[in-house]
């Protein structure tokens, strides 16, 4: 083997580039990808030139590197393809869940609007804002017993018109707004 210097490398590149491109392209099927792989193979050869076994053909070594890179690329593409479908399916399901959740929440808020204004105010202040009856009574200018009555009636209405899951969702949604 002659000395592996810049001039030798240039001659090797010029002599083997087109053949190596065709070889790699037969594996990956994309010219741009093949070009990247061929360039990487030449760079690997150059970086490892001092470690080469002189009894081995440089051309064979170069083709082996390129073949390994091409096979790695194909494996990588298969992994990506295998993961893309489940991920896309999961994301579309999550999007549907969010839309369903938003529709349910809007329906629950409409149900909440059916309450008389004072009952709704008391419910929000006691349950959502976590205020004591005395605080709510002072804010609204009503007695503590009236606060209790409004809260009891509001909760009774909601229990009659919503199931447990819907009530929980409604209170969770309102508790995150404060």
N, C-alpha and C positions, 0 to 999 in steps of 0.2 A: 504494500500500500504506500502511495506517495505521501509526503508530508501534508497534514490536514491544516492548511492555512486559508487565508481569505481567497486567494486565487483558485485554489482547489474547490472551495465551497461554491464560488461563483460558477465555475464550470459544471459542477454537479447540479446546481440549481437549474442552470440553463438546459442541461441535457435531460433532466428527469422531471422537471415541473409539469409539462404537458401530460406525460405518461402517468405521473402520480395523480394529477387532477382527474384524468379519465378513470383511473383505478378507484379513487375515493368516491367519485360521482356515481360509479356503479353500485356502491353501497348505500349512500345517503340520498341520491336522486336530486340533489339541489346544488347548483353550481356555486352559489355564494357560500353555502355551508362547506362544500368541498374545498373551496379556496381557503377558508379559515383553517380547516383541518390540515391541509397541505402546508400552509405557513407555520402552523404549530409544530408539525412534524419536522420541518426544516430547522425551526428554532430549537427543538429538543435535540436534534442531531448536533447542531452547532454547540449547544451548551454542554453536551456530553462527549464531545469529540476527543477529549483526552482520556476517556474511560473505554473507548472502543477497543474491542478485541481485533487485533490486526489480522487474525486468521479468518475473520468473517468479512463478507462483502458489505461495503458501506451502502450500496444500493439496496441490498436485502434488508439491512437494518432500517433504512429509511422507509421502505415499503411496509415493514412489520410495524413500525411506529404509527404510520398513517392508518394501517388497517385497524390497529388497536383503538386509535382515536375515533375512527369511523364507527366501530362496534360500540364504543362507549356512548357516542352520540345517539345511536339507534336505541340502545338500552334506556338512555335518559328520556328520549321521546316517548318510549312505551310507558315509562313510569308516569310521565306527565299526562299522557292520554288516559291511562287507567285512573288517575286521580281527578281529572277534569270532569268526567261524567258524574261521579258521586258528589263532587263539590257543587257543580251547577244544579243538580237535583236538590241538594240540601238548601242552597240559597233560594231557589224558587219556592220551596216549601216554606221557608222562613218568611219570605215576602208575602205569601198567602196568609200565613198565621198573623202577621202584623196587620194586614188589611182586615182580616176577620176580627181581630182584637179591637181595632179602631171603630169598626161598624158597631160592635157590641157596646163599646164605651159610649158612642154617640147615642145609641138607643137607651142606654141606662141614664145618660144625662137628660134625655127627653123625659124619661119617667120621673126623674128628680124634679123637673120643672113643673110637674103636675101638682106638686105640694104647694100649699098656700105659702106666701112669701115669708111670714113669720116663722112657720115650721121649718122652712128651708134654711133661713138665717140661723135659727137655734141649732139645727142639726149640724150645719157647717162649723159653727163656733164651738159646740161641745165635742163633736166627734172629730172633725178635721183639724181644727185649731187647738183641740185638747184643753179648752178653757173650762173653768169651774162654773157651776150654776150661778154663783154669786157674781162673778165677773160678767157673765152674759146678761144677767138681769140688770146690772148697772149700765152696761153698754146700750142695751135696748130700751131701758126705762120701764121694765116690767118686773113683776115679783119673781122670786125663785120658784114658787109653785107653778107659775105660768110657764116658766122655762121648762120645768119638768113635764108639764102637760104637753107643750109643743113638741118636745123631744120624743115623748112616749107616742104621740099620734103620728109623728113623722116615721119613726121606726116601725110602728105597726103597719102603716101604709106600705112601706118598702118590703116588709116581710110577706105581706099578702100578694104583692105584685112582682117580687123578684125571688129567684132561688138563692141558696147560700152562696154559690159560686159568683153569681152576678153581684150580690151585695158586697162580697169580699173584693171583687174587682173594682167596684165603684168606690169603696172606701180607700183602697190602695191608690187608685188614680188620684183621688182628691188629697190624700195625705202627701203625695209627692209634689203637689202644686204649691204647698206652703213652705 
